[in-house]
Amino acid sequence: MKLTTTTMVTVDGVMQGLGGPDEDRRGGFERGGWVTPYIDDEIMGYLNKIYGRADAFLFGRRTYEIFADSWGTWDDPGDSSIWTALNTKPKYVATTTPLDPKWADTTVLSGDLAVAVGELKAKAGGELEVHGSGVLVRWLLENDLVDELNLLTIPVVVGQGTRLFPDTGPDIALELVGSQMVTPSGVTIQTYRPSGRPQYATATAT
């Protein structure tokens, strides 16, 4: 399976607390809920398409708990590819602390995480999808386990909060393999493929 990540970020790179003011207040974060005003039919159509091609999901613990307490408890609306995928496809959780999952078809990964993820990727299928899960995404990138990144950039600067990419981390060259759209609300959607380390050079006059 191809491992893909899908992340909503602000222009200043923040991914914390997108869903609501009380979703994630760690570190004194007070500006949650920044994504909601920008959700439109185009974004929902894109997300339904992404979720619809998932063969399995990989979560960090916190994102798993948020999803399990929402998508995992809501009744089937009958017309949501997201609900159907999340409630019928296998779910895997990467966590270093004990977890007793209540959401059906959930497996907690144990032991060497890199080996476990590698074994999942080696399975036949389309996509092993990671949604949110910032700590996990950063770790996957550091270990060269990400095949593609989908970034939905929301046209807002929130000025605080946890960012997708840390101040200090690995340097990664990205190849743009898809630029889906600019939505009516101003959200841009790009798909990147990691392509090794960046090249560095000194600028010269032309």
N, C-alpha and C positions, 0 to 999 in steps of 0.2 A: 504494500500500500504506500501511496505517496503521502508524506506528512505535510499538512498545510496548516498554517495559522491564520486566523481572521481576527483582527483587532481594530476597534474604534479608538482613535486618538484625537486629541485637540491639536491645533496648529503648533502649540508649544510642547507636544509630545505626551501629554498627560493621558493616562488611561484609568485612573482611579475614580471610583464612584460615579460612573457614567449613568447608572440606572435610576438614581434618586438621591435625595439629600441624606438619607440614613443608610444607604447601601454599604458604605465603607468610610468611616470617619477616622481611620487610623492616622496617627501623626497630626491630629487636629484638623484634618481636611474638612472644610466647611462649604465647598462649592460643588457638591454632588448633584447629579441630575442634568448635566449639561448636554446630553445627547438628545433628550426627549423632544425639544422644540424643532429639531432638524430631521426627525423621522418622517419620511414621506413614502408614497407608494413605490417609488423607484428603489429606495433602500430596502423596503420589505420584499419587493420582488427579487432583488439581488440576494438577500439573505435566505429567502426560501429556496432559491436555486442552489446556493452553497450547501445548505443543510440537506437538500434533497439528494446530493450526490455523495453523502457521507456513508462509509461502510462501518465506521466506528469512531468513537470520540475519546480523546485523552484530555483529562482535566488536572489542574492543580487543585489542592484541597479546598481552598476558599471559594474558587469559582464553582467547583462541584457542589458545595453546600448551598450556594446561592441558587444554582440551577435546580438542584434537587428540591429545594423548598418552594420553588415557583413552578417551572415546567413539570417537575416530577409530581406535583400535587394537583395541578389544574386538570379539569375534565377535558376530554377530547373535544375540541371545537369543531372537528369534522372537516376543516378546510385549511389546516396549517401544516405545511411541510416540515416546519421547525418542530412542532409538537410531535408529529409522527416519527421523525427521525430520532429525536431525543428519547422517546419512549419505546422504541422498537429496536434500536441498534445497540450493540455492546458499548459499554462505557468503562473506561479505565481511569484510575485515579493515582497520581503520583504524590505520595505523602510519606513523611518520615515519622509521623505520629499515628497511633492506633486510630482506626476508623471502622465503625460498624455501619456499612451502607444500608440504607433502607430503600433506595431506588432500585427497581428490578434491573437485572442484567448488568450489575456493576461489579468490577473486579479491582481490588486494591493491589497495586504493583508493589512487590517487595524485593529485597535483595539489590543487585546491581541494576540501577535504573537504566543506564545506557544499554546494557544487554537486553533488558526487558523491552525497551522501546525498539531496539533493533529487531527483536523477534517479532514484534507487532508489525513493523514495516515490511518484514520479509513475507508476511502472509499475503495470499492472493487477494486482490480487491482493488478498489479505486482510491479512496481517500481516508486517511486517519486524520481527523480534524481536531484542532485545538482552538477553542474560542475563549477570549479573555486570557486568564491564567498567566499574568505577566511574569511572575517569578519563574514559572515553568518555561515560558517562551524564551526568556533570557538564557536559561540553562540549556535548552535545546539548541539555541544558536551557538553557544559556547562549545557545544559538543558536536557541531556539524551534523545535526539530525533533522534540520528543517529543509524541506524541498522547495516550498513556496510560501510567501507571506502575502496575505491580502490585507491592505491597509485602507481603512475608511477614515479620511481626515475630515473632521468636523470644523467648520469655519468659526472657531472661537478660541480665545486665549484665556485660560482660567487662572494662570499665574501661581498655582500651587498644586501639590499632589504628586503621586508616584508616576514617573514617566516610563514609557515602554523601554527605552534605551537608557542605561545608567550613565552618569557623568564619566565613569571610568569602566571600560569594558573592551571586548575584542573589537578589532576593526574588520569590517566585512564589506566587500564589494557586492553590489546588487545589480542584477540585470532586470530591466523593466520588460516583462513579458506580456503585460496586459494593462490597458488603461480603459476601464469600463465606461465611465461616464462622469459628468458633473450633474448632480441632481438639481432639481429646481430650488432646493434649500441650500445649495452651494457645497454639498459634500462631494469630495473627489474620491475616486476608488481606483487604486492601483494594485497590480500583482507583481511581485518581485521574486526573483530566484537568486539565492546566494551563489556567488561565483568566485569564491576565494578571497584573498586579501586585496585591498585597494592598491592601485599604483600611485606613487608619490613622485612629483617632479617639481622643479623650480620654474615659475612663470618667466617667460622672456618677452621682450618687446617685439611687436610685429609691425 
